[in-house]
Amino acid sequence: MGTSRATPGFTGLIAGLAVLGWAGVALAHNIGGTDAAFVAATRGPDPVPFIYLGAKHMVTGYDHLLFLVGVIFFLFRLRQVALYVSLFSLGHSITLLAGVAFDIHADPHLVDAVIGLSVAYKAFENLGGFRTVIGVQPDPRVAVLGFGLIHGFGLATKLQALNLNPDGLLANLLAFNLGVEIGQLLALSLILAAMTVWRRSRFFDRTAAGANVALLLAGFVLAGHQVAGYLFDGAVS
């Protein structure tokens, strides 16, 4: 892969990814304000608003989106994209539903720190880091499924903090999860469209490595801020 000087457009991409990584600390996973008040006050099944909240949560979840960018970065066939996104969806659906339904708790900061590291992991894999360092490439399908489980648990911790009413809980959880899938599909469509244009340009080969370095740094920023939050805020029971 070439090492030519990055284009001005690529410089903007690097800056944008860094800003997203920083902003993701504050915005990823959050359900607050009127959304939080609505969820906490809900009694009984109310699927439509929960579908909306799930979609909104995914579309504004920068850590999820950065991870998806890393996952599909070098996938050029829709069949491959569908496989990996399905594995990710399966993983986060399992832990989102099970985490809330069975009241499985973990500190949100630590879960989100691992989610940040998942972004760094995927970027490091895209850069060929594992082959260089240990001479072996871990199965990316297993990694995507495994990190999907962590991402879903991150979603679960935020819903748990709202003390959902048990009346209609299962229906609302399923609706929220459906919304997450809809939001993921919408975001992924835009990401794929942008990446298709980029891949067809003469700059892709010269900028792909730098973009993954930016993803790597963004992942470490996300993880580092969550670890700092854990240390300063203390463990959440």
C-alpha positions in Angstrom: 0.0 0.0 0.0 1.4 3.4 -1.0 2.8 6.0 1.3 2.1 9.1 -0.7 1.2 12.3 0.9 -2.5 12.4 2.0 -4.9 14.6 0.1 -6.7 17.6 1.7 -9.9 15.6 1.7 -8.2 12.8 3.6 -6.9 15.3 6.1 -10.5 16.3 6.7 -11.4 12.6 7.1 -8.7 12.1 9.8 -9.9 15.2 11.7 -13.5 14.1 11.4 -12.8 10.6 12.8 -10.8 12.1 15.7 -13.7 14.5 16.5 -16.2 11.6 16.3 -14.0 9.5 18.7 -13.9 12.4 21.2 -17.6 13.2 20.8 -18.5 9.6 21.2 -17.3 9.6 24.8 -20.2 12.0 25.6 -22.8 10.8 23.1 -22.4 7.1 22.4 -25.0 5.0 24.2 -26.6 7.9 26.1 -30.3 7.9 26.5 -31.1 11.2 28.3 -33.5 14.1 28.6 -37.0 13.6 27.4 -36.1 10.2 26.0 -35.0 9.0 29.4 -38.1 10.5 31.0 -40.4 8.8 28.5 -38.7 5.4 28.9 -38.8 5.6 32.7 -42.5 6.5 32.7 -43.7 3.9 30.2 -46.2 1.4 31.5 -47.1 -1.5 29.3 -46.1 -2.3 25.7 -45.4 0.8 23.6 -43.4 -0.5 20.6 -43.4 2.5 18.1 -41.6 5.0 20.4 -39.1 2.2 21.5 -38.4 1.4 17.8 -37.7 5.1 17.3 -35.4 5.3 20.4 -33.5 2.2 19.3 -32.9 3.6 15.8 -31.9 7.0 17.2 -29.5 5.4 19.6 -27.7 3.4 16.9 -27.5 6.3 14.5 -26.0 8.6 17.2 -23.8 5.8 18.6 -20.4 6.8 17.3 -18.6 3.9 18.8 -20.9 1.4 17.0 -20.5 3.3 13.7 -16.7 3.5 14.0 -16.6 -0.2 14.7 -18.8 -0.9 11.6 -16.5 1.2 9.5 -13.6 -0.9 10.6 -15.6 -4.1 9.9 -16.6 -3.3 6.4 -13.5 -1.4 5.4 -12.0 -4.1 3.2 -15.2 -6.0 2.4 -15.9 -5.4 -1.2 -18.8 -7.8 -1.7 -22.3 -7.3 -0.4 -22.4 -11.0 0.6 -19.4 -10.5 2.9 -20.9 -7.3 4.3 -24.2 -9.0 5.0 -22.4 -11.9 6.8 -20.3 -9.7 9.1 -23.1 -7.3 9.9 -25.4 -10.2 10.6 -22.8 -11.6 13.1 -22.6 -8.2 14.8 -26.4 -7.9 14.9 -26.7 -11.4 16.4 -24.2 -10.6 19.1 -25.6 -7.3 20.2 -29.2 -8.6 20.1 -28.4 -11.5 22.4 -26.7 -9.4 25.1 -29.1 -6.4 24.8 -32.1 -8.6 25.4 -30.5 -11.0 27.9 -28.7 -8.2 29.9 -32.0 -6.4 30.6 -34.4 -9.3 30.8 -32.1 -11.2 33.2 -30.8 -8.1 35.0 -27.2 -8.9 34.3 -25.1 -5.9 35.5 -21.6 -4.6 34.8 -20.0 -1.2 35.1 -21.0 0.9 32.1 -17.6 2.6 31.9 -15.8 -0.7 31.6 -18.1 -2.1 29.0 -17.8 1.1 27.0 -14.0 0.9 27.4 -14.0 -2.5 25.8 -16.3 -1.2 23.0 -13.7 1.5 22.4 -11.0 -1.1 22.2 -13.1 -3.1 19.7 -12.7 -0.1 17.3 -8.9 -0.1 17.9 -8.8 -3.9 17.5 -10.5 -3.8 14.1 -8.3 -1.0 12.8 -5.2 -2.9 14.0 -6.5 -6.0 12.2 -7.1 -3.9 9.0 -3.5 -2.7 9.2 -2.2 -6.3 9.3 -1.0 -5.8 12.8 -1.7 -9.3 14.0 0.1 -11.0 11.2 3.1 -8.7 11.8 3.2 -9.1 15.5 2.2 -12.7 16.2 2.2 -14.1 12.7 -1.4 -15.3 12.9 -4.6 -13.6 11.8 -7.5 -14.3 14.3 -10.7 -15.3 12.7 -12.4 -11.9 12.0 -15.9 -13.6 12.1 -15.4 -14.7 15.7 -14.0 -11.3 16.6 -17.0 -9.5 15.1 -19.5 -11.8 16.9 -17.6 -11.5 20.2 -17.5 -7.7 20.0 -21.1 -7.7 19.0 -21.9 -9.3 22.4 -20.0 -6.5 24.1 -21.7 -3.8 22.1 -25.1 -5.2 23.0 -24.2 -5.3 26.6 -23.3 -1.6 26.4 -26.8 -0.9 25.1 -28.2 -3.0 28.0 -26.4 -1.1 30.7 -27.9 2.2 29.5 -31.4 0.8 29.5 -30.9 -0.8 32.9 -30.0 2.6 34.3 -33.5 3.8 33.5 -35.2 1.2 35.7 -37.7 0.0 33.1 -41.1 -1.0 34.3 -41.6 -4.8 34.0 -45.1 -4.3 32.6 -44.6 -4.7 28.8 -40.8 -5.0 29.2 -40.3 -7.8 26.7 -42.3 -6.2 24.0 -40.6 -2.9 24.5 -37.1 -4.5 24.5 -37.9 -6.3 21.3 -39.1 -3.0 19.7 -36.0 -1.2 20.9 -33.8 -4.0 19.4 -35.7 -3.7 16.1 -35.1 0.0 16.1 -31.4 -0.6 16.7 -31.3 -2.9 13.6 -33.2 -0.3 11.5 -30.8 2.5 12.6 -27.9 0.2 11.9 -29.2 -0.5 8.4 -29.7 3.2 7.7 -26.3 4.2 8.9 -24.6 1.3 7.2 -26.3 2.3 3.9 -24.8 5.8 4.1 -21.4 4.4 5.2 -21.3 2.0 2.3 -22.3 4.6 -0.2 -19.5 6.9 1.0 -17.0 4.2 1.0 -17.9 3.0 -2.5 -17.2 6.5 -3.8 -13.9 6.6 -1.9 -12.9 3.1 -3.1 -13.4 4.0 -6.7 -11.3 7.1 -6.4 -7.6 7.1 -7.1 -6.9 8.1 -3.5 -8.1 5.0 -1.7 -5.0 2.9 -1.8 -2.9 5.9 -0.6 -5.2 6.8 2.2 -6.7 3.5 3.5 -3.8 2.9 6.0 -4.0 6.4 7.4 -7.7 6.1 7.8 -7.3 2.9 9.9 -4.6 4.7 12.0 -7.2 7.3 12.7 -9.7 4.6 13.7 -7.1 3.1 15.9 -6.5 6.4 17.7 -10.2 7.1 18.0 -10.7 3.7 19.6 -8.0 4.4 22.2 -9.5 7.8 22.9 -12.9 6.2 23.6 -11.4 3.5 25.8 -9.1 5.9 27.7 -11.9 8.3 28.6 -14.1 5.5 29.8 -11.3 4.1 32.0 -10.8 7.6 33.4 -14.5 7.8 34.0 -14.4 4.5 35.9 -11.4 5.6 38.0 -12.9 9.0 38.9 -16.6 8.0 39.2 -16.0 4.7 40.9 -17.6 1.3 40.1 -21.3 1.3 39.5 -23.1 -1.4 41.4 
